Amino acid sequence: MSAKELKAITDIGITLGYSGDDLKQFANDERMRTHKEKELKRQRKEAEQEAERQRKEKEAEMERKENEAEIQRQEKAAEKQREMEESERRRKFELEKLKVESETKQKEIESKQKEAERDFELKKLQLELQSRATESQSNTSVDGSGDHAMSHVPSIKLMKLPPFNEEKDDLDAYMNRFERTCRVFNVPQGQWSFQLARFLQGQALDVYQRMTDEDVGDYDLLKNSLLKRFRLTERGYRKRFKSVRIEVSETAEQFVDRLKKYLTKWREMTGFDATYEGLQNMILRDQFFITCDKRLQIFLQEKGKLNLKERRKQSTTTSKHMGMR
C-alpha cells in the first residue's frame, strides 16, 4: 500500500475517534481489507478473463467444426458433381460410340453397295471388251493381234486402286497414279476410260455418266472433263504454279518436281509446244494478260485460248471499242 493510501486510512481512523494502538489496529485492518478486496477483484478479473478465453475457444472450435462441416459438404457436392459429369461424359461417349458404330455400319453397307455396283459395271465392261475383242479378232489378219486384244480382258480384275475421294484426294495426283498403274499392268489405252470409271464416285462419276456413248471410251476426253469439273484447268494450274509453297515435310527436290509438274500441266492446258519458243510465248502471253485493263482481261477470258499475236490484235480492237488508248 502506498503512503498516500495509508495516510488516507489514518485520517479516516482519526475521524472515527481512533488513536494510539487502536488507530494502528484500525489502519492495519483496513489495509488488510483493502488488500483482500484488491485480491478478490484480481481473482474475479482473472476468472472473467479465463471464462472469456474459454468462451472464445469454444466459439473458435465451433467455427472450426462448422468450417470443416462446410468443407465436407462442399467436397461431397463437388464429388457428386464430378460423378454426375463423369456419368454424363460416359453417356455421351456411349452415344457417340453408338453413332460411330451406326455410321460405320452404314458406310460398310454403302461400300458394299458401291462394290456391288462396281462389280456389275465390271462385268458389263468385261462383256463389252470381250465383244470388242471378238470383233477385232474377226477383223484382223492371222498375225494374232485379235488374240492379243483378248489377253488384256483379264487385266481388269488385277488392277486394284482405292476409289477416288473428291474430299481427300488430289485429282491430278490420282490420275497420274492411275495412268502409271495402267502402264504397269499393260492395259491398252483404249480401255483406260472404262478402267477409270470403276474407281470414280460422287461428282467424278457424274461426269462419266453424263458423257455420250460415243465419247465415253475416249480417255483423254474423260480426263479433260474431270479436270475441268474440279477446276484443274489452265487457270487452275497457273494459280497452283504461282501460289504454291514448300510444305513442312517436303524436300527441296520434291518441291521443285511439284513445280515442274504444275508448269507442265499449265503449258499442256494452254496448248503451247514443249519448246523454248512455246514456253516463251506462254510466259509472254500471261504477262501481257496481267498488265491489261480489268475489263480487257474479262473480255480475253471470254474469248478463250488465244496466242500472243491474237491477244494483241483483240486487245487493240477491244480498246478502240471501249474508248481506251
C-alpha positions in Angstrom: 0.0 0.0 0.0 1.3 3.4 -0.9 2.0 6.1 1.7 -0.9 8.2 0.3 -3.3 5.4 0.8 -2.0 4.7 4.4 -2.4 8.4 5.3 -6.0 8.4 3.9 -6.8 5.4 6.1 -5.2 7.0 9.2 -7.2 10.2 8.6 -10.4 8.1 8.4 -9.5 6.4 11.7 -8.8 9.7 13.5 -12.1 11.0 12.2 -13.8 7.9 13.7 -12.1 8.6 17.1 -9.2 6.1 17.0 -5.9 6.9 18.4 -2.7 5.2 19.5 -2.7 1.4 19.2 -6.4 1.4 18.2 -5.6 3.7 15.3 -2.8 1.4 14.3 -5.1 -1.7 14.5 -7.7 0.1 12.5 -5.2 1.1 9.8 -3.8 -2.5 9.8 -7.3 -4.0 9.5 -8.3 -1.5 6.8 -5.1 -2.2 4.9 -5.8 -6.0 5.1 -9.4 -5.5 4.0 -8.3 -3.3 1.1 -5.7 -5.9 0.1 -8.3 -8.7 0.2 -10.7 -6.6 -1.9 -8.0 -6.0 -4.5 -7.1 -9.7 -4.4 -10.7 -10.6 -4.9 -11.0 -8.1 -7.8 -7.9 -9.6 -9.3 -9.1 -13.1 -9.0 -12.6 -12.1 -10.3 -10.9 -10.4 -13.3 -8.7 -13.4 -14.0 -11.8 -15.7 -13.7 -13.7 -13.4 -16.1 -10.7 -13.4 -18.5 -10.4 -17.2 -18.2 -14.1 -17.5 -18.9 -13.8 -15.1 -21.9 -10.9 -17.1 -23.1 -12.8 -20.4 -22.8 -15.8 -18.8 -24.5 -13.7 -17.6 -27.4 -12.0 -21.0 -27.6 -15.4 -22.7 -27.7 -16.6 -20.2 -30.4 -13.4 -20.8 -32.4 -13.9 -24.6 -32.0 -17.5 -24.3 -33.1 -16.5 -22.2 -36.0 -13.7 -24.6 -37.0 -16.2 -27.5 -36.8 -18.7 -25.5 -38.9 -16.0 -24.7 -41.4 -14.9 -28.4 -41.6 -18.6 -29.4 -42.0 -19.0 -26.8 -44.7 -15.8 -28.0 -46.4 -17.1 -31.6 -46.2 -20.4 -30.5 -47.7 -18.6 -28.7 -50.5 -16.4 -31.7 -51.1 -19.4 -34.0 -51.2 -21.2 -31.6 -53.5 -18.1 -31.4 -55.7 -17.7 -35.2 -55.7 -21.4 -35.6 -56.6 -20.9 -33.0 -59.4 -17.9 -34.9 -60.7 -19.8 -38.2 -60.6 -22.7 -36.6 -62.5 -20.3 -35.1 -65.0 -18.5 -38.4 -65.4 -21.8 -40.2 -65.8 -22.8 -37.6 -68.4 -19.5 -38.0 -70.1 -19.9 -41.8 -70.2 -23.4 -41.4 -71.5 -22.2 -39.1 -74.3 -19.3 -41.4 -75.0 -21.7 -44.3 -75.4 -24.0 -42.3 -77.6 -21.0 -41.2 -79.7 -19.8 -44.8 -79.8 -23.2 -46.0 -81.0 -23.3 -43.2 -83.5 -19.9 -44.1 -84.9 -20.8 -47.8 -85.0 -24.0 -46.9 -86.8 -22.2 -44.7 -89.2 -19.5 -47.3 -89.7 -22.2 -49.9 -90.5 -23.9 -47.5 -92.8 -20.6 -46.8 -94.6 -19.9 -50.6 -94.8 -23.4 -51.1 -96.3 -22.8 -48.2 -98.8 -19.3 -49.5 -99.5 -20.7 -53.0 -100.2 -23.4 -51.4 -102.4 -20.8 -49.4 -104.3 -18.6 -52.5 -104.6 -21.6 -54.4 -106.0 -22.3 -51.6 -108.4 -18.6 -51.6 -109.5 -18.7 -55.4 -109.9 -21.8 -55.1 -112.0 -20.1 -52.3 -114.1 -17.0 -54.5 -114.3 -19.0 -57.4 -115.7 -20.6 -55.2 -118.2 -17.2 -53.8 -119.1 -15.8 -57.3 -119.5 -18.6 -58.3 -121.7 -18.2 -55.1 -123.8 -14.4 -55.6 -124.0 -14.9 -59.3 -125.0 -17.3 -58.3 -127.6 -14.9 -55.7 -128.9 -12.0 -58.1 -128.8 -14.1 -60.7 -130.7 -14.9 -58.1 -133.4 -11.3 -57.1 -133.5 -10.2 -60.7 -133.8 -12.5 -61.3 -136.7 -11.3 -58.1 -138.5 -7.6 -58.7 -138.0 -5.2 -60.8 -140.0 -3.7 -64.1 -138.8 -0.9 -62.3 -137.0 -2.6 -62.9 -133.7 -3.5 -59.3 -132.9 -7.0 -60.3 -132.1 -5.8 -62.8 -129.5 -3.6 -60.1 -128.1 -6.7 -57.9 -127.6 -8.5 -60.7 -125.7 -5.4 -61.2 -123.5 -6.0 -57.8 -121.9 -9.5 -58.5 -120.7 -8.5 -60.4 -117.5 -6.2 -57.5 -116.6 -9.2 -55.5 -115.4 -9.5 -57.9 -112.5 -5.9 -57.5 -111.5 -5.9 -53.7 -111.2 -6.6 -52.5 -107.6 -6.9 -48.9 -106.7 -8.8 -47.1 -103.9 -11.9 -45.2 -105.2 -11.3 -41.5 -105.9 -12.4 -39.4 -102.9 -13.0 -35.9 -104.0 -12.8 -34.6 -100.4 -9.4 -36.1 -99.7 -7.6 -37.0 -103.0 -5.9 -34.6 -105.4 -7.4 -35.4 -108.8 -4.2 -34.7 -110.7 -2.1 -37.0 -108.4 -4.8 -39.7 -108.6 -4.9 -39.6 -112.4 -1.1 -39.9 -112.5 -1.2 -42.9 -110.2 -4.0 -44.4 -112.3 -2.0 -44.0 -115.6 1.1 -45.5 -114.0 -0.9 -48.5 -112.8 -2.3 -49.0 -116.3 1.1 -49.0 -117.8 2.4 -51.4 -115.2 -0.5 -53.8 -116.0 -0.1 -53.2 -119.7 -3.7 -52.1 -120.1 -4.3 -50.8 -123.6 -5.1 -47.1 -123.6 -8.4 -47.8 -125.3 -9.5 -49.4 -122.1 -8.3 -46.7 -119.7 -11.6 -44.8 -119.7 -13.5 -47.9 -118.7 -10.9 -48.8 -116.2 -11.0 -45.4 -114.6 -14.8 -45.5 -114.3 -14.5 -48.4 -111.9 -12.8 -46.1 -109.3 -15.0 -43.0 -109.7 -17.7 -41.9 -107.3 -19.7 -38.8 -106.4 -19.3 -35.9 -108.8 -16.5 -37.6 -110.7 -18.8 -40.5 -111.5 -21.5 -38.0 -112.6 -19.0 -36.6 -115.1 -18.5 -40.1 -116.6 -22.2 -40.9 -116.6 -23.1 -37.7 -118.5 -20.8 -38.5 -121.4 -22.3 -39.8 -124.6 -21.8 -43.4 -125.7 -19.5 -42.1 -128.5 -17.3 -40.1 -126.1 -17.3 -42.4 -123.0 -14.4 -44.6 -124.4 -12.1 -41.6 -125.0 -9.8 -41.4 -122.0 -8.3 -38.0 -122.9 -11.8 -36.5 -123.2 -12.9 -38.1 -119.9 -9.7 -36.8 -118.2 -10.2 -33.3 -119.5 -13.8 -33.3 -118.4 -12.8 -34.3 -114.9 -10.0 -31.7 -114.8 -12.5 -29.0 -115.8 -15.1 -30.2 -113.3 -12.6 -30.0 -110.5 -11.2 -26.7 -111.8 -7.8 -28.2 -112.8 -7.8 -26.1 -116.0 -5.2 -23.7 -117.5 -6.1 -21.1 -114.9 -6.2 -23.7 -112.1 -2.6 -25.0 -112.9 -1.4 -21.4 -113.4 -2.7 -20.4 -110.0 -1.1 -23.5 -108.4 2.3 -22.7 -110.1 2.1 -19.1 -109.0 1.0 -19.6 -105.4 2.5 -23.0 -104.4 4.7 -23.0 -101.3 7.1 -25.7 -100.0 5.4 -27.9 -97.4 6.9 -28.8 -94.0 7.6 -32.4 -94.7 8.7 -31.7 -98.3 12.3 -31.7 -99.5 13.6 -29.0 -101.9 13.9 -31.6 -104.7 10.3 -32.8 -104.2 9.1 -29.2 -104.2 10.9 -28.5 -107.5 9.4 -31.6 -109.0 5.9 -30.4 -108.0 6.6 -27.0 -109.5 7.7 -28.7 -112.8 4.5 -30.8 -112.8 2.3 -27.7 -112.4 4.3 -25.8 -115.1 4.0 -28.8 -117.5 0.2 -29.1 -116.8 -0.2 -25.3 -117.3 1.6 -25.5 -120.6 -0.3 -28.5 -121.8 -3.6 -26.8 -120.9 -2.6 -23.7 -122.9 -1.7 -25.8 -125.9 1.8 -24.5 -126.4 4.6 -26.8 -127.5 7.2 -28.1 -125.1 9.9 -25.9 -126.7 11.7 -22.8 -125.7 9.6 -20.8 -128.1 6.4 -22.4 -126.7 7.3 -21.6 -123.1 8.4 -18.1 -124.1 5.1 -17.4 -125.8 3.1 -18.8 -122.8 5.0 -16.6 -120.3 4.7 -13.5 -122.6 1.0 -14.1 -123.1 0.5 -14.5 -119.4 2.5 -11.3 -118.5 0.6 -9.4 -121.3 -2.7 -10.6 -119.7 -1.6 -9.4 -116.2 -0.8 -5.9 -117.5 -4.2 -5.5 -119.3 -7.1 -3.4 -118.0 -9.6 -5.4 -115.9 -12.3 -5.1 -118.5 -10.0 -6.3 -121.2 -8.9 -9.2 -119.0 -12.6 -10.3 -118.7 -13.0 -9.9 -122.5 -9.9 -12.0 -123.2 -11.0 -14.7 -120.8 -14.4 -14.9 -122.5 -12.6 -15.3 -125.9 -10.8 -18.4 -124.6 -7.4 -19.6 -125.7 -5.6 -17.1 -127.8 -1.9 -16.8 -128.7 0.0 -13.7 -128.0 -0.4 -12.3 -131.5 -4.2 -12.9 -131.4 -4.4 -11.3 -127.9 -2.6 -8.2 -129.1 -4.9 -7.9 -132.0 -8.0 -8.5 -129.9 -6.8 -6.0 -127.2 -6.2 -3.3 -129.9 -9.7 -3.9 -131.3 -11.3 -4.0 -127.9 -9.5 -0.9 -126.7 -10.9 1.0 -129.6 -14.4 -0.2 -128.9 -14.0 0.7 -125.2 -12.6 4.1 -126.0 -9.1 3.2 -124.5 -5.8 4.3 -125.9 
